[in-house]
Amino acid sequence: MDTLVHRLLGISGSLRSQSTNTAVLKALASRLGDQAEMSLFTLNDIPLYNSDLEAEALPASVAALKEAITHADGLIICSPEYNYGTSGVLKNALDWASRPGFDSPLKNKPVLIMTSSPGVLGGVRAQSQLRETLSATLSRVISRPQIVIPHVTQKIEDGKFVDETTIGFMLAAVDDLIREINLGG
């Protein structure tokens, strides 16, 4: 049995202080046991992508994001769905992290994606868009049944995500992520 603790980085596509996506990631992080540990990276300080800024001096928040991605064995991204797509803040962060092209910290990085929505579809359209964006970054998006969380607001109690069925499904997905990490090691 593998006793290595895998370092995972969770990224929420929402900036809200009471974000349901962040609550989902926190619930998952608290249940990983001793197979992995997950830290969360907030996107609040990431400026809008501008290659002029990149040429002058990488903003400190962007450098921190890229360093966190570099040091993680794998990523877990949870995005809301806004207007049939992923959030602008998440897309922006991925644009920054994808630089330099073909040699970014996202290249060959195993990534598990999840989406949530207060609606009935759980963010499936955002998931599709996110999968396409990550494909362009040369990330290794985990191929498995999609994790979409419909009616997410109904699964939050006292700011915590409490849907045990979904948590179990997410934990199985983390097992798939860890297998992918070990394959690419």
FENHU-V489258 format. One line per field, one symbol per residue. burial: + if it has 9 or more other C-alpha atoms within 8 Angstrom, else -. Layout:
burial->???
This chain:
burial->-----++++++++++---+++++++-+++--+--+++++++-+-----+---++---++--++-++++++-++++++++++---+++-+++++++++++--+-++++-+++++++++++-+++++++-+++-+++-++++++----++++++--++---+++----+-+++-++-+++-++----
